[in-house]
Amino acid sequence: MNFSNRCYEMLTQVPSGRVTTYKAIANALNSKAYRAVGTAMKNNPNAPQVPCHRVVNNDSRIGKYAYGVEKKIELLKTEGINVINGKVVNFAKVFYDFN
């Protein structure tokens, strides 16, 4: 299985109403390839079924999304994630770690 598919497989574990980070996915894969995780998310052929909108920056910033940041925020809000000024509110409370 290639790196991107391993990222997508990890991402399917993140439940609705939670977010994870590029770094957390990379760490779960025993890698430091955070940017490669971002590239995989950008090229996700199965969005939103494989919920790449649930991946944010380590500092809780929303980051980019292939379908536009507004769409990413909309999807997160439908799952109960609050976003203010481009950041996830209560990040520590909604953060999903794979450990």
Secondary structure, 3 states (H helix, E strand, C coil): CCHHHHHHHHHCCCCCCCEEEHHHHHHHCCCCCHHHHHHHHHCCCCCCCCCHHHEECCCCECCCCCCCHHHHHHHHHHCCCCEECCEECCHHHHECCCC
